[in-house]
Amino acid sequence: MVVVTKKIKLLKQCKDIEQLRQVHGHIITIGLLSLYPRAILTEFLYSLTATLPASASPLNWRLRLKSYALSIFDHIPCPSSFCFNTAIRCHALLSFPFQALLLFSQMRRLSVSPDFHTFPFALKASSQLPSLSLSQSLHSQALRFGFVSDIFVRNSLIHVYSVTGCQMYAQCVFHEIPQRDVVSYNALMDAFVRAGDIFKARQLFDSMPERDPVSWGTLLAGYARTNQCREAIHLFHQMLSTRSSLGVGVRPDSIALVSTLSACAQIGNLEQGKAIHRYIRQTGTAINAFLSTALVDFYAKCGCINRAVDIFECTLKKNLFTWNALLVGLAMHGLGQELLTYFKRMVEEGKRKGGLRPDGVTFLGVLVGCSHAGLVEEARKLFNEMESVYGVTRELKHYGCMADMLGRAGMIKEAVEMIKGMPMGGDLFVWGGLVGGCRIHGNIEIAEKVVENVMVLYPEDGGVYKVMCNIYATAGRWDDVLRMRRLMDARRVKKIAGCSLIQLHGVTHEFVAGDTLHPQTHNIFRVLDAMGKHQLELH
């Protein structure tokens, strides 16, 4: 038995799967496994679960681990509730919720009594599906076995109802908890954020007796998702200046940092984003793929594409989102050739290492980049290969991009034929891309037919009316311009005002088309008038 104890200690020291496999092989070789199968295999299963990485991993790798874990479990004679709990947790961590819940079902069939740990693991698996009826069934079983009073079970219930979109049920469970902890508050706040109710999320946040980094990160993510960017940045500063009850400053986690960087990217606040990047370096925060992707996206959207490329190249473990952030950034900057080079590199790396495959966002970025750079042949080739070579389904946004590109290139008839051959009807963006091409090349006949079609599908959208007015004006058909404007007034068409932002000396200035709300509007117009007169003098 002393030998068994030593081997179990050895198992606990294993830091990765390969070390576990080596110890496993050694125990089989010396014949120890056949003598004490239950004790050793139970510890094997627990150690395997403990070494699973927290980040998402390729499917084939997860499948191999699942098979390994299940083979260990299947060889445990008379598995206890601890064995079942560990196996359920392992499958949930590997994102195989069906198999996790099948193990829970098997546990019940074998009359193995669940305990306080069983339901949080089963509910975690349920949240990955997600299914309201399944969550309610687990809730009722937890109630039946008397575990619903446990704080871990209740917090798991709040989370699973949050994921299934049942904000009301999540609130009910929360209010039934006599002694709530910070996880309870975070789970309910996440429910409000998922529902888009940031007002309630902020109210709950302000009422919390104690907050942790997850609390701040959840609310920051909510602000970023709902485009309340200035509120997100202000909250981030508030977070850095806050001290806990122990007098220790709150250190933002990766979610808080990513959300704030996203807010900076949305409003083009380069200086604030740079300050966050400096904070990351100064505090020695580990830059994982999640945070690296946010930095690449931020610098690309703020015009610093070279800095975005540098960060991308320095990222050791790049995932699909990191590649997409760079490809979309290159597309935004019109760097078509560089974009195609990185796309080719991405495909080759995916073939070499496995697990990395382009998706719809990848192709959208590539097609947009080709469109901006005028690379028609390259875009047409990749568009045709999307489904046949890469297994990516063409969506409306891909057709819209192709329609825009072909229209810009003057291939109006080809664009029309492509739209006619679409498996689904064209939407506003598909037809709008074609109208834009007609405007560039003065093709009034096709533009009129397309706009007539769009007016039937989207009668209240002002974009196509405005483009058609410009087409008529360019052709000198002023009666048609007047007719189109009268039609817009008669149909009460909504005009979406353009908005631009510029940052000067740390202050962000916002301009909306048609308004005069900026405090320096008078001076701005004086400068514009002077520039106009200067241009006339030159000509």
Phi and psi in degrees as a GROMACS rama.xvg file:
@    title "Ramachandran Plot"
@    xaxis  label "Phi"
@    yaxis  label "Psi"
@TYPE xy
-63.2974  -38.7412  VAL-2
-63.7042  -40.8331  VAL-3
-61.9014  -44.3963  VAL-4
-59.6823  -40.8054  THR-5
-65.1651  -40.9024  LYS-6
-69.1167  -35.2242  LYS-7
-66.4956  -38.9662  ILE-8
-62.1456  -38.2136  LYS-9
-64.3432  -40.0544  LEU-10
-61.2123  -41.6668  LEU-11
-65.7137  -21.6696  LYS-12
-86.4175  -8.80524  GLN-13
-67.3227  133.884  CYS-14
-105.612  -13.3169  LYS-15
-149.198  176.169  ASP-16
-65.5098  -38.9032  ILE-17
-62.3509  -41.1929  GLU-18
-63.5974  -39.0295  GLN-19
-61.7447  -43.2315  LEU-20
-63.2951  -39.6931  ARG-21
-63.9536  -43.9164  GLN-22
-65.2323  -39.198  VAL-23
-58.3548  -49.0694  HIS-24
-62.0328  -39.0205  GLY-25
-64.1907  -42.8032  HIS-26
-65.7253  -37.5569  ILE-27
-66.3105  -41.8496  ILE-28
-61.3131  -41.5487  THR-29
-84.6684  0.643544  ILE-30
77.6973  13.7165  GLY-31
-75.5062  -30.4769  LEU-32
-63.8716  -36.8685  LEU-33
-70.6267  -20.8429  SER-34
-84.7336  -38.9969  LEU-35
-132.162  62.6667  TYR-36
-63.5044  -41.4287  PRO-37
-66.0316  -49.6442  ARG-38
-63.9959  -44.1752  ALA-39
-71.8563  -45.8455  ILE-40
-67.9865  -33.7705  LEU-41
-62.6732  -43.1988  THR-42
-68.2756  -34.4465  GLU-43
-60.3561  -48.0639  PHE-44
-61.9835  -42.6716  LEU-45
-65.6449  -43.8287  TYR-46
-65.3628  -37.4501  SER-47
-62.2758  -45.2696  LEU-48
-63.9564  -38.0159  THR-49
-68.7402  -24.7184  ALA-50
-93.6983  -0.547368  THR-51
-66.7192  134.915  LEU-52
-70.8155  149.284  PRO-53
-76.2404  -27.9785  ALA-54
-81.1507  160.929  SER-55
-65.8186  143.011  ALA-56
-128.173  160.538  SER-57
-58.5421  150.36  PRO-58
-61.6819  -44.1924  LEU-59
-62.6635  -36.2678  ASN-60
-66.6168  -41.967  TRP-61
-66.9485  -34.8242  ARG-62
-64.9067  -40.8608  LEU-63
-64.48  -41.977  ARG-64
-65.7751  -38.3188  LEU-65
-62.4062  -45.1552  LYS-66
-62.0307  -40.1386  SER-67
-63.9006  -47.2794  TYR-68
-62.5843  -40.9374  ALA-69
-69.3159  -35.7642  LEU-70
-66.1106  -37.1002  SER-71
-64.4173  -46.8846  ILE-72
-61.9239  -42.6206  PHE-73
-64.622  -21.0215  ASP-74
-94.9848  1.65549  HIS-75
-82.5223  117.158  ILE-76
-71.9754  130.53  PRO-77
49.4851  64.7506  CYS-78
-61.1311  139.455  PRO-79
-85.6597  177.911  SER-80
-62.6427  -33.596  SER-81
-61.7483  -42.5996  PHE-82
-63.0646  -45.7192  CYS-83
-62.9055  -44.9477  PHE-84
-58.1871  -43.901  ASN-85
-65.5011  -41.6129  THR-86
-66.5445  -41.0185  ALA-87
-62.4657  -45.3363  ILE-88
-62.6729  -41.8019  ARG-89
-59.6398  -46.3708  CYS-90
-67.6659  -35.3348  HIS-91
-66.9387  -40.9722  ALA-92
-65.3557  -32.5746  LEU-93
-85.2968  4.10078  LEU-94
63.0464  46.2024  SER-95
-122.108  72.4492  PHE-96
-64.7624  -36.5099  PRO-97
-60.8672  -46.1475  PHE-98
-65.4106  -36.5608  GLN-99
-62.0627  -43.2152  ALA-100
-75.0784  -27.4685  LEU-101
-65.5118  -37.034  LEU-102
-65.6139  -38.3397  LEU-103
-62.7405  -41.6591  PHE-104
-64.6037  -41.6272  SER-105
-62.4243  -39.649  GLN-106
-58.7529  -42.6076  MET-107
-69.7143  -38.7399  ARG-108
-64.3093  -35.178  ARG-109
-84.754  5.0004  LEU-110
59.5496  32.5203  SER-111
-84.0759  119.655  VAL-112
-69.597  129.757  SER-113
-72.2042  162.546  PRO-114
-131.137  -166.655  ASP-115
-63.8241  -23.8001  PHE-116
-86.185  -22.9137  HIS-117
-62.5198  -49.4738  THR-118
-70.2302  -38.8434  PHE-119
-58.2798  -38.7144  PRO-120
-69.1707  -42.6777  PHE-121
-66.1098  -39.1012  ALA-122
-68.519  -33.6478  LEU-123
-61.6423  -42.695  LYS-124
-64.4181  -41.5932  ALA-125
-62.3144  -34.7202  SER-126
-67.8866  -17.8935  SER-127
-83.5704  -10.5904  GLN-128
-80.3592  -45.4135  LEU-129
-89.5109  153.813  PRO-130
-137.52  120.848  SER-131
-64.1521  -44.9812  LEU-132
-63.1256  -38.7434  SER-133
-66.4957  -43.1003  LEU-134
-62.3127  -41.2043  SER-135
-66.7561  -35.6138  GLN-136
-64.4139  -44.144  SER-137
-65.0719  -36.337  LEU-138
-60.7884  -45.4518  HIS-139
-66.652  -36.12  SER-140
-69.3443  -38.0387  GLN-141
-63.0368  -36.9932  ALA-142
-67.3974  -41.4483  LEU-143
-63.9169  -39.3556  ARG-144
-86.6235  -1.44495  PHE-145
81.1898  21.2229  GLY-146
-101.51  -0.486639  PHE-147
-70.8864  -15.4444  VAL-148
-79.8304  -13.7034  SER-149
-70.5495  134.212  ASP-150
-62.8943  -35.303  ILE-151
-67.9099  -39.3674  PHE-152
-65.5294  -44.6103  VAL-153
-65.8779  -41.3258  ARG-154
-63.4534  -37.3906  ASN-155
-66.1687  -36.6817  SER-156
-65.7961  -41.4559  LEU-157
-59.8404  -43.9318  ILE-158
-64.1432  -45.1933  HIS-159
-68.3119  -35.5418  VAL-160
-70.4397  -31.283  TYR-161
-62.9384  -46.6597  SER-162
-66.2709  -34.7243  VAL-163
-82.1644  2.1574  THR-164
81.3519  14.2247  GLY-165
-100.025  75.774  CYS-166
-60.2149  -37.3935  GLN-167
-64.6408  -43.5724  MET-168
-65.3195  -39.1458  TYR-169
-61.1665  -41.1376  ALA-170
-64.8221  -39.6239  GLN-171
-61.604  -46.157  CYS-172
-63.0867  -41.8501  VAL-173
-59.9651  -45.6369  PHE-174
-72.1228  -16.6735  HIS-175
-83.0909  -10.2798  GLU-176
-82.0933  118.558  ILE-177
-71.1199  -41.1668  PRO-178
-120.516  91.964  GLN-179
-81.5181  144.336  ARG-180
-108.329  -178.887  ASP-181
-64.475  -29.4433  VAL-182
-66.1932  -36.8627  VAL-183
-60.0419  -48.6741  SER-184
-62.8266  -43.09  TYR-185
-62.5754  -40.3863  ASN-186
-64.5035  -42.4173  ALA-187
-71.0228  -37.7751  LEU-188
-61.8452  -38.8584  MET-189
-61.7591  -36.5987  ASP-190
-62.9826  -43.6453  ALA-191
-64.4323  -41.7528  PHE-192
-64.0993  -43.8584  VAL-193
-61.3687  -34.096  ARG-194
-81.6687  -4.53351  ALA-195
79.9362  10.0198  GLY-196
-92.9708  76.7759  ASP-197
-70.7973  -28.3337  ILE-198
-61.083  -47.5557  PHE-199
-67.4899  -36.9996  LYS-200
-61.2041  -41.4074  ALA-201
-68.6348  -39.2746  ARG-202
-59.2126  -45.1312  GLN-203
-65.4971  -41.5636  LEU-204
-58.9742  -44.6617  PHE-205
-67.9963  -24.0783  ASP-206
-89.8395  -4.26917  SER-207
-68.8044  131.706  MET-208
-70.0161  -28.6493  PRO-209
-147.582  138.912  GLU-210
-121.267  148.084  ARG-211
-119.447  177.041  ASP-212
-56.224  -31.4674  PRO-213
-64.8684  -38.0725  VAL-214
-58.9741  -50.4765  SER-215
-64.3135  -43.8217  TRP-216
-62.9927  -37.5941  GLY-217
-64.1982  -46.2455  THR-218
-69.1844  -38.0868  LEU-219
-60.7174  -42.1914  LEU-220
-62.3953  -38.4288  ALA-221
-63.4749  -44.0059  GLY-222
-63.169  -42.9703  TYR-223
-65.0614  -40.4429  ALA-224
-67.1945  -31.6245  ARG-225
-97.8683  17.0219  THR-226
60.8518  25.6407  ASN-227
-93.5432  68.3102  GLN-228
-69.9038  -41.5349  CYS-229
-65.4214  -37.2094  ARG-230
-63.6643  -38.9185  GLU-231
-63.1999  -45.7939  ALA-232
-65.0762  -41.1608  ILE-233
-62.5799  -42.2874  HIS-234
-64.7316  -37.2451  LEU-235
-61.759  -43.5697  PHE-236
-64.1656  -38.6694  HIS-237
-63.0039  -37.7747  GLN-238
-62.9831  -44.6153  MET-239
-66.2035  -27.9172  LEU-240
-92.4702  -1.32966  SER-241
-90.1932  144.474  THR-242
-118.545  143.97  ARG-243
-75.5236  177.726  SER-244
-62.7764  -20.1524  SER-245
-90.6118  2.26659  LEU-246
82.493  11.2951  GLY-247
-98.9788  137.237  VAL-248
-66.3435  148.346  GLY-249
-81.7068  123.379  VAL-250
-98.0589  120.425  ARG-251
-63.6483  141.954  PRO-252
-89.0322  -176.948  ASP-253
-63.8591  -33.4729  SER-254
-64.9871  -43.5715  ILE-255
-62.8646  -43.8628  ALA-256
-66.3258  -43.6665  LEU-257
-64.8646  -43.0448  VAL-258
-63.1706  -42.368  SER-259
-69.3342  -39.3824  THR-260
-62.059  -38.3881  LEU-261
-63.1749  -41.438  SER-262
-62.8632  -42.7979  ALA-263
-62.0229  -40.1885  CYS-264
-65.4829  -39.5421  ALA-265
-63.6391  -36.5691  GLN-266
-105.034  6.84274  ILE-267
67.5384  32.0294  GLY-268
-86.2666  83.114  ASN-269
-64.5294  -45.1811  LEU-270
-62.9149  -42.7157  GLU-271
-65.3685  -41.0352  GLN-272
-64.0984  -39.3371  GLY-273
-63.0385  -38.2224  LYS-274
-63.4194  -38.6382  ALA-275
-66.2521  -40.4991  ILE-276
-61.9314  -40.7342  HIS-277
-63.1494  -40.5255  ARG-278
-60.2041  -42.0428  TYR-279
-60.1519  -44.5343  ILE-280
-68.3829  -43.5702  ARG-281
-65.8767  -35.1552  GLN-282
-88.0344  -4.08661  THR-283
69.4327  26.3648  GLY-284
-63.7111  130.574  THR-285
-66.2614  127.652  ALA-286
-94.9118  98.5095  ILE-287
-85.7543  -178.528  ASN-288
-62.1199  -34.4708  ALA-289
-62.1412  -49.6945  PHE-290
-72.699  -37.2369  LEU-291
-61.76  -40.9601  SER-292
-60.3525  -42.2372  THR-293
-63.8462  -39.7152  ALA-294
-67.195  -41.657  LEU-295
-61.6998  -46.4688  VAL-296
-62.2923  -43.5314  ASP-297
-61.8556  -52.6101  PHE-298
-65.3602  -36.1868  TYR-299
-64.8798  -44.2469  ALA-300
-71.9034  -22.7665  LYS-301
-95.0699  12.9605  CYS-302
90.361  -0.479723  GLY-303
-101.113  66.8621  CYS-304
-67.2279  -33.1293  ILE-305
-64.7976  -38.3657  ASN-306
-66.782  -38.0575  ARG-307
-62.1474  -41.7248  ALA-308
-64.8588  -41.4466  VAL-309
-60.1658  -45.2837  ASP-310
-65.024  -40.4381  ILE-311
-59.0727  -46.1827  PHE-312
-66.167  -29.4034  GLU-313
-82.4228  -9.28119  CYS-314
-79.1593  119.25  THR-315
-74.7097  -45.1322  LEU-316
-110.125  95.5883  LYS-317
-92.5303  131.822  LYS-318
-105.494  -175.315  ASN-319
-59.8712  -38.5567  LEU-320
-67.0733  -34.9815  PHE-321
-65.034  -45.5938  THR-322
-61.7605  -44.7918  TRP-323
-63.0893  -39.007  ASN-324
-60.4365  -42.0469  ALA-325
-69.9616  -44.5123  LEU-326
-62.2075  -43.6988  LEU-327
-66.0684  -38.3454  VAL-328
-62.2934  -44.9959  GLY-329
-62.2954  -36.705  LEU-330
-64.8146  -42.4186  ALA-331
-60.0246  -32.9533  MET-332
-91.5654  4.81071  HIS-333
70.8639  20.1087  GLY-334
-90.3397  73.3021  LEU-335
-63.7104  -46.0241  GLY-336
-66.2233  -43.5523  GLN-337
-62.0976  -38.1398  GLU-338
-60.6972  -46.3528  LEU-339
-65.4047  -34.7951  LEU-340
-63.3165  -45.7477  THR-341
-69.1546  -34.0135  TYR-342
-63.6149  -44.812  PHE-343
-61.2754  -40.9374  LYS-344
-64.6894  -38.7413  ARG-345
-62.2473  -45.3635  MET-346
-63.4756  -43.554  VAL-347
-65.1406  -39.8333  GLU-348
-66.3919  -36.4885  GLU-349
-65.0032  -38.4562  GLY-350
-68.553  -36.8149  LYS-351
-75.1247  -44.8189  ARG-352
-98.2715  -25.4008  LYS-353
81.3108  152.125  GLY-354
90.6898  -15.9844  GLY-355
-107.878  114.161  LEU-356
-134.567  140.657  ARG-357
-61.6672  149.14  PRO-358
-123.947  -167.973  ASP-359
-61.4469  -37.6189  GLY-360
-65.8134  -39.7424  VAL-361
-56.4665  -50.8312  THR-362
-69.4238  -32.0365  PHE-363
-62.8564  -44.8747  LEU-364
-61.0922  -43.2292  GLY-365
-64.8562  -43.7903  VAL-366
-66.7099  -39.6549  LEU-367
-64.061  -43.599  VAL-368
-61.6372  -43.3515  GLY-369
-63.8357  -38.3222  CYS-370
-63.0236  -46.5142  SER-371
-66.4258  -30.7257  HIS-372
-93.3151  -1.94525  ALA-373
72.2603  24.6873  GLY-374
-89.9381  74.0344  LEU-375
-67.2143  -48.1463  VAL-376
-62.562  -42.518  GLU-377
-63.5202  -42.4196  GLU-378
-65.8929  -42.0897  ALA-379
-62.5698  -40.6919  ARG-380
-63.573  -47.9909  LYS-381
-66.8851  -37.4634  LEU-382
-61.4168  -42.3405  PHE-383
-69.6462  -26.9956  ASN-384
-89.8799  -7.90754  GLU-385
-50.3058  -53.6323  MET-386
-84.737  -42.7972  GLU-387
-72.9855  -36.2932  SER-388
-100.687  -44.9828  VAL-389
-101.255  -9.0319  TYR-390
67.8572  28.2707  GLY-391
-106.313  123.705  VAL-392
-71.1755  133.821  THR-393
-73.079  131.995  ARG-394
-113.513  174.089  GLU-395
-57.6693  -37.8144  LEU-396
-64.1022  -32.4584  LYS-397
-71.3711  -41.3181  HIS-398
-64.5008  -39.3096  TYR-399
-61.4429  -40.2708  GLY-400
-65.275  -43.0125  CYS-401
-65.5787  -39.4304  MET-402
-62.813  -41.3548  ALA-403
-64.0689  -44.1394  ASP-404
-67.2079  -46.5608  MET-405
-63.9599  -37.2783  LEU-406
-64.0176  -44.2472  GLY-407
-60.9537  -35.4484  ARG-408
-81.7832  -1.17023  ALA-409
84.2495  7.05392  GLY-410
-90.4403  61.2899  MET-411
-64.2571  -44.8545  ILE-412
-64.8665  -39.481  LYS-413
-63.347  -38.8991  GLU-414
-63.6721  -41.4321  ALA-415
-63.0135  -44.0934  VAL-416
-63.7202  -38.6471  GLU-417
-63.36  -43.6377  MET-418
-64.7467  -39.1258  ILE-419
-63.9223  -31.5064  LYS-420
-87.9345  2.6941  GLY-421
-66.2418  141.019  MET-422
-69.1799  -21.1032  PRO-423
-122.543  160.944  MET-424
-68.4727  149.607  GLY-425
-69.6542  144.61  GLY-426
-102.225  -168.648  ASP-427
-60.3454  -39.0829  LEU-428
-73.4958  -34.8887  PHE-429
-65.58  -52.005  VAL-430
-67.3185  -36.5951  TRP-431
-62.2354  -38.0986  GLY-432
-62.3837  -37.947  GLY-433
-68.9002  -41.0218  LEU-434
-61.6281  -39.7424  VAL-435
-59.7032  -39.8331  GLY-436
-65.9614  -39.1653  GLY-437
-63.377  -36.978  CYS-438
-64.7197  -43.1145  ARG-439
-62.93  -40.9457  ILE-440
-102.744  6.78097  HIS-441
66.1373  30.5906  GLY-442
-87.8706  84.9748  ASN-443
-70.1867  -36.1359  ILE-444
-61.2657  -50.9175  GLU-445
-70.7206  -37.203  ILE-446
-58.3413  -42.2704  ALA-447
-63.3302  -40.9461  GLU-448
-66.15  -41.4842  LYS-449
-66.9363  -46.3535  VAL-450
-62.6795  -38.0497  VAL-451
-60.1311  -39.7248  GLU-452
-67.0108  -43.6428  ASN-453
-65.9331  -37.8892  VAL-454
-62.0027  -31.1414  MET-455
-72.4833  -42.566  VAL-456
-77.0737  -40.4269  LEU-457
-133.425  73.0966  TYR-458
-65.2966  -21.0901  PRO-459
-99.7665  2.71773  GLU-460
-84.1376  126.301  ASP-461
-85.7627  -11.435  GLY-462
-60.7683  -49.8642  GLY-463
-69.8956  -32.0185  VAL-464
-61.9662  -44.2948  TYR-465
-65.2856  -42.5349  LYS-466
-62.2018  -41.3845  VAL-467
-65.6542  -37.0413  MET-468
-60.3394  -43.3684  CYS-469
-63.9145  -39.1472  ASN-470
-63.5403  -45.6827  ILE-471
-64.3668  -41.2027  TYR-472
-64.0561  -41.1216  ALA-473
-62.3941  -35.2176  THR-474
-84.8103  -1.51899  ALA-475
75.7485  19.2253  GLY-476
-93.8967  76.4336  ARG-477
-71.5912  -28.7028  TRP-478
-63.8596  -38.0286  ASP-479
-70.1806  -33.3371  ASP-480
-62.0915  -46.407  VAL-481
-63.4565  -39.9979  LEU-482
-63.1293  -41.2195  ARG-483
-67.0006  -39.7854  MET-484
-67.5017  -37.4238  ARG-485
-65.5396  -38.1015  ARG-486
-63.6212  -39.7796  LEU-487
-62.0429  -43.1339  MET-488
-66.7513  -39.7319  ASP-489
-66.5226  -36.5942  ALA-490
-91.1628  1.34709  ARG-491
53.1452  48.8792  ARG-492
-68.2236  136.089  VAL-493
-77.8091  130.523  LYS-494
-103.667  115.364  LYS-495
-86.091  114.812  ILE-496
-74.8378  138.698  ALA-497
-74.8107  150.762  GLY-498
-136.565  138.085  CYS-499
-134.085  150.966  SER-500
-125.973  142.273  LEU-501
-141.697  138.085  ILE-502
-106.061  127.228  GLN-503
-136.127  120.474  LEU-504
53.9189  40.8239  HIS-505
81.4629  -0.222998  GLY-506
-111.2  129.542  VAL-507
-91.863  123.458  THR-508
-105.73  132.448  HIS-509
-114.114  134.245  GLU-510
-126.599  129.401  PHE-511
-114.641  135.423  VAL-512
-57.345  126.355  ALA-513
92.9803  -12.0469  GLY-514
-97.1794  163.536  ASP-515
-130.373  38.1172  THR-516
-86.3735  -16.556  LEU-517
-64.6203  136.23  HIS-518
-61.3289  -21.9164  PRO-519
-109.014  27.7433  GLN-520
-55.8628  -43.8681  THR-521
-59.6301  -46.9116  HIS-522
-66.3741  -36.1394  ASN-523
-62.7492  -45.2731  ILE-524
-67.9956  -32.1795  PHE-525
-63.1772  -42.9161  ARG-526
-66.0154  -41.9772  VAL-527
-63.0474  -41.4723  LEU-528
-62.6019  -40.9346  ASP-529
-64.5483  -39.7835  ALA-530
-64.6218  -39.396  MET-531
-63.9362  -43.4387  GLY-532
-64.5451  -38.4523  LYS-533
-63.2693  -39.6034  HIS-534
-64.5356  -39.5088  GLN-535
-65.1238  -38.4493  LEU-536
-65.1087  -35.0873  GLU-537
-67.2452  -33.3636  LEU-538
